[in-house]
């Protein structure tokens, strides 16, 4: 049970018990899987008889129809099941590009709740109908996702804002979905067959409660917005405190194009956008000791010149200095000093690797080096979908001799989103940069001078962040 939730709300407002909700949502998902199985079974003779390009066309057509069914079904269901569809949409794991484009609708364009339901949440949370709270209110959302949807509005004092409204009863549906562990496991295996679904389920269970709490999300967003204030290319909308509650979150209205449109831009623009995303991710990790654990394409807005606005801070992991230290040491010993034995010791001390495991150090390095491949040497490197898929597969390579002695300690489970999400996004962008040189600017044990024009533009902002604080804070 999630947060003590015991029931749900039907569209008409009637209470639905969690067991009934679990069964109804489970049946819908089972029917979805059954339709997919029947579709492939019915076409099996044609696939068997076909060869070469003809067989591939049949496979792609089946994948396209299945993806359409998944997007239509899970987009309506919202909650955890929709999150699984989102995961499949941006992790390149053998899914045909046309099918992935259809699944991509789940990132930010799914069936919304009715204007009346959204208005009801506003009235319950802010004390009056949206037309009375705001001088202008658009009843049609500009984005709809797994937990809530976003509306444009103008405040009484004339500010353009984005109002995130949580779906009524979504906490109940989340609890019901997470109760269907076997079903969730099966769907995750279908969506991302190479991933460690046990870790993904544990992460979902651990973090969903936080993501449902807009008070917590608003505080996360304030922290990121304050830190990146004044950055030349990365921005985070400010929260409007007086119009934010546990189920409504209001922030500055950001501008920019969505990920799918940005993919059609010239490669130089995509490279700049990728550099901003990379700098944002690792500046956040090393400087803020925080990682926004939901790096999927629906959470970015793009403008030319590498300007990116970052949205959605419901799934943020905050690291202590002690938790971050092993990650720093592993990067330093492998990438800077090329010291395999010290790298192994750092893994053991962080509990990534069982001390004294009967595995030669060179085998440990052979397994782990792929994760650091983009930053082990200087020079331009193009991220590709093939590379991001290889990293994701290596992450859960249970056939490796290392698998029996390695694990992901609990504080670091969320960092697999870098492998699942960030590298998948950069790979689809086909982004090229000297990632090692950029990393040396960011790594706390190097702090190299700027290596790119963006780095040079970032330098004054960074210097202001490192000025001594009279209160003793950083």
N, C-alpha and C positions, 0 to 999 in steps of 0.2 A: 504494500500500500504506500502511496506517495503522499507524504505530508499529512496523514490522517484523513485523506479524502475517502469518502464512503459511497458517494453517489454521483450521478451525472445529470445533465439537463437535456431533455429532448428539444427539438426545434420548436415545439409548441409551448415549452416552458415546464412540462411535466418532469418530475424527478425520475431518473432511471438508475437502478441499483448498479453498483460496480460489476457484480457478476454478470448481470444481463448485458451491460455495455461491453464487457470483455468478450462475451459470447458473440454478440452481434458484430462487433468489429473483427473478431477472429474469423467468423464465417465469411465476411466480405473479403478478407484477405485470402482465405482458403479458396474461395471461388475464383479470385483473381489468379492464383497459382494454378488451379485446375483448368481454367480457360487456356492459360499458356501451355500447359501440358497437352491438352486436347488439340490445340492448334498445331503443335509440333508432331503429335501422333498422326493426325489426319494427313499431314504433308510428308510423312516419313517415306512412303513409296516413291513419291516424286523426287525427294532428295536422294534416295538410294539409286534411282535410275539416272539421275543427272550427273554430269561430270564437269570439271573445270569451271569456267566462268558461269555457266548455267547454274551449277550447284550453288556458287557463291551468291548469285542474284536471288535465288530462292531463299537462302539463309538470311540475306539482308532484308528481303521482303517480310519474312517471318519476324525478324527482330524489330522491324519498323512497326508492324501491327501490334506486337507485344508491348513495345514501348508506349504506343498510343494508349493502349488499355491501362497500363500502369499509371501513366500520367493522369488520365481521366479519373481513375479510381482513387489513387492515393492523394491527388490534389483536392478532391472533395472531402476525404476523410481527415485531413490535417494530422496534427499530433506526431507521435513517434514514427508511425508508418510512412508519413510523408517525408520525414527526415531521411529514412532509408532510401526513398526514391531520389532525394536530393543528392545523397552520397553517391549513388550509381551514376548520376548525371554528370559529375565532374571528375570522377576517378576513371582514368583510361585503363580498362582491364579487359580488352577484347570486345568491347561494345562497338558496333558499327557506328560511324559518325552520324548518319541520319537519325539513328535511334537515340543517340546521345543528345542530339539537338532537340528532339521531342521531349526527352526527359528533362532537358534544360529548362522547360517551362516551369518546373517545380521550384526553380531557384527564386523566382520573384513574380510569377504570373500564374496564379491558380484561382479557382472560383472563390470569390469573396463572400463574407457573410452579408446579409441584407442591410440596407441603410438603417432600418428600424432597429435591428439588433445592435449595430454599432452605436447608434444614438442612445440606446438603453444603457450600454456600458458607460458612456460619457456622463449620462445623467446620474447613474449610481455612484460614480467615482468623484465627479466634480460638482455635483449638486444641482445641475440644471441641464436643459437640452443644449446640444452643441451650438444651435443657432443663437442662444442667449449667452453662452460662454465666449464665443468667438464672433468677431464682426463679420467674418465670412467663413463658411464651412462647406467643403466639397463632400457630398455624401458618397461619391464614387471613389474608392481607394486607388492610390497610385501604385500600390504593391500589396500583395497578399502572400503570406508564407505559412509556416507550419504552426505557429503559436498565435500570431496576430496579424493585423493588416494596418496599413499606413494611409492616412488622409491628409490632404492639404488643407490649411486653414490660415486665416489672418487673425492675430490677436486683437484685443480691444485697443491696444496702443500701436497697432499698425505693423507688427512684425509678421513676416511670412514664416510659417512653422510646419513641421511634419508631426502628426499626432498618431502615435502607435497605440492601437486599441487591441487588447487581448480578447480572443474569442471566448464567449461565455461557455463555461463547462470544459474548457480545454485541459485544465488540470485533472479533471475526472477521466477524460479520454486518455491522457498520458498514463495515468495510474492503471487504467484497464489494459492499455497496450503493453506496459511493462510487466503486467501479470501474465501475459501470453508469452512466456520466455521461449518455449519451444517454437512457436510461430515466428517470433522475432528472429530467433537463430536461423530458421529456414529461409526467411526473406533476406536476411543479411547475406547468407551464403549465395543466394541467387543474385543479389545486387553486386557483391564484391567477393567472388569465390576464393580469391587468394588471401583474404584478410583473416586475422585472428578475431573471430566474431565474439568470443568470450570476453576479450578485453573491451571490444566496442560496446557490448551490452552493459558491462560493469560501468563503463564511462557514462553511457546514457543514463543509467540509474542514478549515478552519483551527481550528475550535473543538471539533470532536467529540472529539479526543484529550484536550483539557482536561476535557471533561464526563465522560469515562470514568474520570478519575483522582479517586477520592473523597478522597485526601489533599489534593489541591488544592482540591476543593470544600469540605472541612471548614475549611481555612484561610480561604477566602472567607467562609464562614458565620460563623466566629469574628470576622472583622473587622466584618461588618455587625451581628452581635449585640452586640459591644462598643460600637459607635457608637450604636445605637438603644436601648441599655440605659436604662431609665427613661423612655422616650418615652411620652406619655399614650395614644397610640392605635396606634402601630406597634410590632410586636415580631418578633424573630427567635429561634427556639429555640437554646439553647446546645448546643454539641457535648460529648459525653461522650468525652473523649480516649482513655481506656483501652479503649474498646470500638469504636474506629474504625480502619479500615485502608484499603488501596487499593480494596477491593471491598465493604466493609461500613462504613456510617457511622451512628453512633448519636447521637441528640440528644434533648433534652427533648420529651416528648409534648405537642403543642399541641392546643388545643380550638377548636371553632368549626364553622360550617356551610360547605358548599361553595358555589361561585359560583352554580350553578343554583338552589339554595334561596334564596340571598340575593336573586336577581332577583325573587322573589315578595314581598319586604319592601316596606313603604311607601316612597314616593319620598324622604322626608326621610332615612331610614336609608341608602338607596342613595347619596344625595348625600354623607353623612358618610363612608361607606366610600370613595367616589371621591376625596374630599379627602385622606384618609389615603394612598391609593395615589399620588396626585399629589405630595403632600409627600415621601413616601418616595423616589419616583423621582428628584425633582430635588434633594432634600437629599443623596441619595447621589451624584449627579453633581457638584454644585458643592462639597460639603463633603468627601466621601470621595474624590472624583475616581474613582468607580467606578460602573459601570452594570451592573445585573443584566439580562443580555440575553435572558432567557426569560420575558417578562411575559405568560404565558398563564393562563387562568382556573383551571387546576388547581393553580396555585402559590400560592393564597390561601386562608386560612380566615377567616371573618367572624363577629364578635359584634356585638350592638347597640351603639349609641353611636359608631360609626365605628372600632371596634377591628378591626384586621386583622393577622393573622400571616402573614409572608412565608416561603415555603418554596423550596427548590431553588436553590442557588447554584453550579451546575456551569458555567454559561455567563456568566462575569463578565469585563467588559473594564475594565482599570485604565488610567487616563489619566495621562500626565505633565502637569506644570504647563504646559509648552509646547504640548501637544496640546489642552488645555482652553482655553487663552487665545483662540484664534480663535473658538470657539463663544461665549464670553462677549462678545467684541467684536461679533460679528454681532448678537446679541440687543440689546446696548446701543445700537449705532448705528441699528438699524431701529426698535426698540420704544420706547426711551427718548428718543433724540435726533431720530428721524425724519430721518436724514441718508443719503439714498440713495447718494451718491457714496462716503461712508466705508464704508457697508455693502458696496458693490461691491468696494472695496479690500480689505476684510477677507476677502471670499470669494476674491479672487485670491491674497492672501498665504497663505491656508490651502490653496490648490490646488483649491478647489471650482470655480473658474472660470478659464479660460485668460486670462492677462493680455492686454489689448488686443483682446479678442474684438469683432468688428464687430456688436455688439448694443447698442442704446440702453439706458442705465441704467434708464429707465422700464419697458422690457420685462423686464429682470432682476428688478426689483421686482415687476412684475405676476405673474411666474412664481413667485417665492419667497414672496410675502406670505401665501399660503394656509397655509403651514406655521406662521406666527406669528399667524394670524388670531385665535386664542383669547386672545392676550395683548397685542395691540396697543392695545387700549382697555380702560378700566375699565368695570365693570358686569357684572351677571349674564349668563352665557352658558351655554346648554344644549348639551352635546356630543350629537351624534346619530350614528346609523350612516351617514346620508347624508354628514355632514361627514367622518367617518373614512375612508369610501370615496373621497371626493373627494381627500383628502390623499394616500392611497395611490396613486391614479391619477396625480395630479400628480407624485408622486415619480419615476415612470418614464414621463413624457409625452415619448416620443421624437419626436412631431410638433412639439413646441415648437421655435422658432428657437434656444432656448438649449441644446437637447440636444447639438448638435455641439460645444459649447465647455465643457460642464459635466461634472463627474464626481464620484464620491464617493471621496475619498482613503482609502487603506487603514485608517488609524486610526479612521475614523468609520463604516465599513460597518455595524458592529453597532448604531449609533444608529438605523438604519432600523427597528429593532424598536419604537421609540417610535411611528413611523407605522403599522407593521404590527400591533403588539400593543396598546400602551397606549391609543392613541386608539380602537382597535376596542373594547376593553373598556369604556372610559368612554362610548363611543357607545351600546353595548348597554345600559348602565346608565341612559342618558338623563340623565346627571349634570349638575346645574346648580350653578354657583358663580361668583364673581368671580375667574376664573383669573388675571387680570392683577394684582389686589391680592395674591393668594396668592403669585404669582411674585415680586412686589416684596419680599415678606418673605424670599424665598430667594435672589434674585439677589445675588451678592457685591458688585455695584457700587451697590446700593440699600440692602438690609437694612432695609426699612421695618418699622414697628411692627406688631403683630398686627392683622389685618383681620377675623378670625372668632373665635368662641369656641374653636375648636380651636387657632388660632394663639396665643391668650392662654394656653391650657393648655400649649402647647408651649414658651412663652417661658422658664420657669424651667429646663427641661431644656436648652434651647439655650444659655442663659447659662452653665450648668455646663460645657458643651462648650468654651466659649470662655474659660474661666479659664486664666490662665498656668500652664504646666507647668514645674515646677522642672527637669525634665530637658531642657527645650527643645523638647519635642514638642507638637504640637497636640492 
